[in-house]
Amino acid sequence: MLITGIIGYPLDMTLSPRMHTAAFQAKKIDGAYLRIPVEPARLEDVLDALRVIGCRGVNVTNPHKETLLLFLNEISKEAEEVGAVNTVVFGKDGLSGHNTDIYGFRVLLQNADIDLAQKSVLLIGAGGVAKAAAWVLSQSNLHNLYVTDIITAKAETLAAQYGATVVHSNPLHSLLNTTDMVINASSVDLQDDVTPFMQRGSLYMDLNYKFPVKKHEGVRSINGLDMLLHQGVRAFEIFTGENAPVDVMKNALGINHD
């Protein structure tokens, strides 16, 4: 049996098992995708246990995307540049890390028909998923990239890596009136705190798919469900070596657009 899963803490809501289980069934793979809550202090022990039971690989969510770098024997070039992993493979030579969030975020932008050239973007959050988004944004010919985080040092580190500007909480509302796009990469639903202050014609993107999208006049809002799908597509291909059944995985998540 091909054993895979997702590790994080807490894992109060994750659609990944539904998506990957449907993919295994469609491809007639004898596989299991496990939901594995892992407290930070237990991470190393759980990785050892997964290796012992013959786990092929796991997806990784908060708070382990950056910490897992300490346990890797090999890391993809993109994941190393980003400084975070969300997919880990157990091999005979140890653990290898990948970042499929990069691919997922790229496809999200493409499917939403978002042109970032010469746009001003505010990125809220500076954790693992924000790092993947910032890596893609840095290659998008932006006019300005602003970064804010409740932990100022994290925002400063991420901003320094990509030549972005750190924004503190006090001037945040005034900045919202001039940015073309706000990306929420935090774990908090900020729609009611952010969208009322955004300029007409701008875009609010929440990379967390668990928050229902709310409508606010003049502001387009989308969530990260497409990103979840396509990072999962790439992870499935890494785990199995087979082409992912994208439509099956898409239907499992309830995504209806073409």
C-alpha positions in Angstrom: 0.0 0.0 0.0 1.2 3.5 -0.8 1.0 5.4 2.5 0.9 9.2 2.3 -0.8 12.0 4.3 -0.6 15.5 5.7 1.0 16.7 8.9 0.3 19.9 10.7 -1.0 21.3 14.0 -3.8 21.8 14.5 -5.4 20.0 11.6 -8.9 21.2 12.4 -9.9 21.4 8.7 -8.1 19.9 5.7 -9.6 18.9 2.4 -6.4 17.2 1.2 -7.4 13.7 2.3 -10.6 14.0 0.2 -8.7 15.2 -2.8 -5.9 12.6 -2.7 -8.2 9.7 -1.8 -10.3 10.4 -4.9 -7.2 10.5 -7.0 -6.0 7.2 -5.7 -9.4 5.6 -6.5 -9.5 7.1 -10.0 -6.0 5.8 -10.8 -6.7 2.4 -9.1 -3.8 2.9 -6.7 -3.9 0.9 -3.5 -3.1 4.0 -1.4 -4.0 5.8 1.8 -3.8 9.5 2.6 -3.7 10.0 6.4 -4.6 13.1 8.5 -1.7 13.3 11.0 -1.9 16.1 13.7 1.7 16.7 14.9 2.6 19.0 17.7 5.9 20.8 17.0 7.7 19.0 19.9 6.8 15.6 18.4 7.8 16.4 14.8 11.1 14.4 14.7 9.5 11.4 16.4 6.6 11.3 14.0 8.9 11.6 11.0 10.9 8.6 12.3 7.7 6.6 12.9 6.4 7.4 9.4 9.7 6.2 7.9 9.4 2.9 9.9 5.9 2.1 8.6 7.0 2.7 5.0 5.3 6.0 4.4 6.0 7.3 0.8 5.5 11.0 1.6 3.5 13.7 3.3 2.2 17.1 2.6 3.1 19.7 5.2 1.1 22.6 6.6 1.5 25.0 9.5 3.5 25.2 11.7 6.0 22.8 10.1 6.8 24.2 6.6 9.9 26.0 7.7 10.9 23.7 10.7 11.1 20.7 8.4 14.1 22.1 6.6 16.2 21.0 9.6 15.4 17.3 8.9 15.9 17.2 5.1 18.7 15.3 3.4 17.9 16.9 0.0 15.8 19.9 -1.1 14.6 21.1 -4.4 16.2 24.3 -5.7 12.9 26.3 -5.5 12.1 25.1 -2.0 15.6 26.1 -0.9 15.2 29.6 -2.3 11.8 30.0 -0.8 12.9 28.6 2.6 9.9 26.4 3.1 8.6 23.0 2.1 5.1 21.6 1.9 5.8 18.2 0.4 8.3 15.6 1.8 9.3 12.3 0.3 10.8 9.4 2.3 13.5 7.8 0.3 16.3 5.3 0.9 18.7 8.2 1.4 16.5 10.1 3.8 14.0 12.9 3.4 13.7 15.1 0.3 11.7 18.4 0.4 9.7 20.2 -2.3 7.5 23.2 -2.5 4.4 22.6 -4.6 2.8 25.8 -3.1 4.8 27.7 -5.8 3.1 25.8 -8.6 -0.3 26.1 -6.9 0.0 29.8 -6.5 1.1 30.3 -10.1 -1.9 28.3 -11.4 -4.2 30.3 -9.1 -3.0 33.5 -10.6 -3.4 32.1 -14.1 -6.9 30.7 -13.6 -8.0 33.9 -12.0 -6.6 35.9 -15.0 -4.5 38.1 -12.8 -2.0 40.4 -14.5 0.5 41.6 -11.8 2.7 43.7 -14.1 3.3 47.2 -12.5 0.8 46.5 -9.8 1.1 47.3 -6.1 0.5 44.3 -3.9 0.2 43.9 -0.1 1.1 40.5 1.4 -0.3 39.9 4.8 1.7 37.2 6.6 5.3 36.1 6.3 5.1 32.3 7.1 5.6 29.3 4.8 2.8 29.9 2.3 3.6 33.6 2.2 7.2 32.8 1.3 6.0 30.7 -1.7 3.7 33.6 -2.8 6.5 36.1 -2.4 8.8 34.0 -4.5 6.3 34.0 -7.4 5.5 37.7 -6.9 9.1 38.6 -7.1 9.2 37.4 -10.7 6.0 39.2 -11.7 7.3 42.7 -12.6 5.4 44.4 -9.7 5.5 48.1 -9.1 5.5 47.6 -5.3 5.4 44.7 -2.9 4.5 45.4 0.7 4.8 42.9 3.5 3.3 42.9 7.0 3.1 40.4 9.7 2.2 40.3 13.4 5.8 39.4 14.0 7.7 42.3 12.6 11.0 40.4 12.4 9.5 37.8 10.0 8.1 40.6 7.8 11.5 42.3 7.7 13.3 39.1 6.8 10.9 38.3 3.9 10.9 41.8 2.7 14.7 42.0 2.7 14.9 38.8 0.6 12.7 40.3 -2.2 13.3 44.0 -1.9 9.9 44.6 -0.6 8.7 47.3 1.9 7.7 46.4 5.4 4.4 47.9 6.6 3.4 48.2 10.2 -0.2 48.1 11.4 -0.8 51.8 11.9 -0.6 53.0 8.3 -2.2 49.8 6.9 -5.6 51.2 6.2 -4.3 54.2 4.3 -2.2 51.8 2.2 -5.2 49.7 1.3 -6.6 52.7 -0.7 -3.6 52.6 -3.1 -2.9 48.9 -3.6 -4.2 46.9 -6.5 -4.2 43.6 -4.7 -4.2 42.3 -1.1 -3.1 38.7 -0.4 -4.0 37.3 3.0 -1.4 34.6 3.8 -2.2 34.6 7.5 -4.4 32.1 9.4 -7.0 34.7 10.3 -10.1 35.7 8.2 -9.4 39.4 7.5 -12.1 40.1 4.9 -14.2 42.4 7.1 -11.1 44.2 8.4 -9.6 44.8 4.9 -12.0 44.9 2.0 -14.1 47.9 3.2 -10.9 50.0 2.9 -9.7 48.8 -0.5 -10.1 50.9 -3.6 -12.7 50.0 -6.3 -11.4 47.6 -8.9 -8.9 46.0 -6.6 -8.6 42.3 -5.7 -8.6 40.6 -2.3 -7.1 37.1 -2.4 -7.2 34.8 0.6 -4.8 31.9 0.4 -6.7 30.1 3.2 -9.5 28.2 1.5 -11.5 27.5 4.6 -12.9 31.1 4.8 -16.1 31.6 2.7 -15.7 34.4 0.2 -17.7 37.5 1.0 -18.8 40.1 -1.5 -17.8 43.7 -1.0 -18.9 46.3 -3.5 -16.2 47.2 -6.0 -13.7 44.6 -4.7 -13.1 41.2 -6.3 -12.5 38.4 -3.8 -11.2 34.9 -4.3 -9.8 32.3 -2.0 -7.1 29.7 -2.2 -9.1 26.6 -3.2 -7.5 26.6 -6.6 -4.1 26.8 -5.0 -4.9 23.8 -2.8 -5.9 21.8 -5.8 -2.9 22.4 -7.9 -0.3 22.1 -5.2 -2.0 18.8 -4.5 -1.8 17.8 -8.2 1.9 18.4 -8.1 2.3 16.5 -4.8 0.4 13.5 -6.1 2.7 13.3 -9.1 5.7 13.5 -6.8 4.3 10.7 -4.6 3.2 8.4 -7.3 5.2 9.2 -10.5 1.9 9.3 -12.4 -0.1 12.0 -14.0 -2.7 13.4 -11.6 -6.4 13.0 -12.4 -6.9 16.8 -12.1 -10.7 16.8 -12.9 -11.3 14.1 -10.3 -9.4 16.0 -7.7 -11.1 19.2 -8.7 -14.6 17.6 -8.3 -13.6 16.2 -4.9 -13.0 19.7 -3.7 -16.2 21.0 -5.2 -14.6 23.4 -7.6 -17.1 24.1 -10.4 -15.3 26.6 -12.7 -13.8 25.5 -16.0 
